Amino acid sequence: MITRLADRELETRFGTFTEVLYYDDRSESIALVRGDIAGGEDLLVRIHSACIGGHVFNSIECTCREEMEAAQAAIQTAGRGLIIYLDQEGKGNGHLALMKSIPYKKAGMSQSEAYEKAGFLADARSFRPAAEILHDLGIRSIVLLTDNAGKAEELRKHGVTVSEIRPLFDRSKEAVP
């Protein structure tokens, strides 16, 4: 069960969002909310996992920072939406798994294959906290900003109505409005 702990206004390069902090007896999750979302239908939503390399160290080895920026820009343009930030580094396997998977990734494997080759799960994330946050915020249906259809499947298993999956980038890697 997820518990809402606190909220505050957060000024970003993409305008003012409300940061809502949650805790599920295991880890913290953050909902970054823009506009009036109560009872929202077809609300733009990005489920985003932690990435120390991309978010903290500005690594160019992944697209995590660019994905976060594209999601914030899309929500700013729409005037409302939310990003749910989950503490699930390395697809839920942790930073050690990410570090140990790098040689396999550089050898041409997908990130999921590289995790498995390094002895970890291809994807150990849970989207239950995100579903609980969406329920807590009273969201009726979402347009999920992702290239990962598996996220939508997992959210649906937890009672979330995903009306559309929309990639953040088109094939030329330009942000989709």
N, C-alpha and C positions, 0 to 999 in steps of 0.2 A: 504494500500500500504506500502510495506516495503522499508526502505531506508538503504543503506550501509553507515555506519558512519566512520569506521576506520579499519585498519588491521595491524598486526605485526607478526613477527616470535615468536614462543613459543617453548622453549626447554622442552621436557617431558621425562619421563622414556622410552617412546616408540619412541624417535627420535624427529626431528623438524617438527612442524606443523605450518601452518599459521592460526592465529586466526582472523576471520573477524566478526566485530561487526555490528549488524543490529538493527533497531528500527522501530516499526510500530505504533507510536503514543500512544501505550499502555504499551508495555514492550520491553525489550531488548532480542535478541536472538543471539547466537554465532554459526558460522560455523567454525569448526576445520578441516582444510584442509591439506591433505598430498599428495604431488606429483602433477603432471599435470593432472587436472581434466576437463579442458575445453573441451566441446563437448563429455564428458564421456558417454560411453555406458556400461551398466551392472556394474556400479560403486558401490563399497561397501559403504553403507550409514547406519548410525545409527541415529535415531531420539530419543533424550534422554531428559527427563524432569528433572527439578531441584529436588533435594532431600537433604534437609538440614541434616537430620539424617545420611544418607549414605555418603554424600560427605564432610560434614563439621565435623560431630561428630563421624565418623567411626562406626556408628551403625551396629550391626550384625542382626538387625531385618528385614532388607531388603537386596536385592541383587544389589542395584543401583551402588555402587562403583565397584563391581565385573563386572557388565555389561559394565560400562564405560571402565574398564581396558581391558576386552575381546574385545571390539570394537576397541580400540586403537591398541591392539596387532594384530588383524586380518587385520587392515588397514596397519600397519607396514609391516606385512608379504606380503601383496598384493602389497605394494609399492605406492599405491594411494587409496584415498577414503576420506570420510568426515563424521564427526559427527556434527549433528545440535542439539545444546543445547537450549532447550526452558525453559523459566521462568514460569513453570507450576507445582509448588509444589502441592502435594496431588492430582494428576490427574486433575489439573486445579482448584481444590476447595480451595487451600491454606493450610497453615500449621495448622491452627486451625482445619480444617476438618480432617487432618491426626491425630492430637492429640486426637480428640473426637472419632475417629473410632477405636482406639487401643483396647479398651475392647472387642469390637465385633470381631476384628481380632483374639485376643487371645482366644476367645470362639470358634474359628474354622471357622469363615466366611471368604470368599474371601475378598480381599481388596475392590472390587467394592460393594459387599453386605454390608460390614462394613460401607462404606461411606453412602450408602442409609439408613441404620439403624440409623446412626448418624444424618440424616436429610439433606444430601448433594446429589449431583448427583453422580451416579456410576462412570462417567467419564466426566468431564467438559472441557477436553482439546480441543484445536483447533490445527489442523495440517496445517492450511492455511499459517502461517508464514514459516513453513518448506518448503512447496511447492513453495512459493514465492522466498525463498532463492535458492532452486534448480534451478528455472527458471533463477534467476539473475546470477547464476554461469554457466549457459549454459549446464546443465546436461541433457542428452537425455534419459537415462534409468538407473534404479538403481536395485541393489540387496539389499533388505532391511534387516538389521540385527535386528531381533525381534522375539519374540514369540507371538506377538499380530497382528493377521491378520487384525484387525480393523484399524490399522495405515495405512496399504496398501490401504484399501478401501477408507479411508479419503483422502490420497494423490492422488489416482486416480480421485476422485471427483474434485480435483483442477488441473487436467491436467498432473500429473506426471505418467510416464510409469514405473510401478514396474514389472520388468521381473521375479523376484524371491523373495521369502521370505526365509531367512535363519536364523534359531535360533542361538543365541550366544552360547548356551550350549547344549550338548547332554543330554540324560536322566541321566547320572551319574554326571552331573554338571561340566564336564570338558569343558574348552573353546574349541570351534570348530575353527580350523584354517581357 
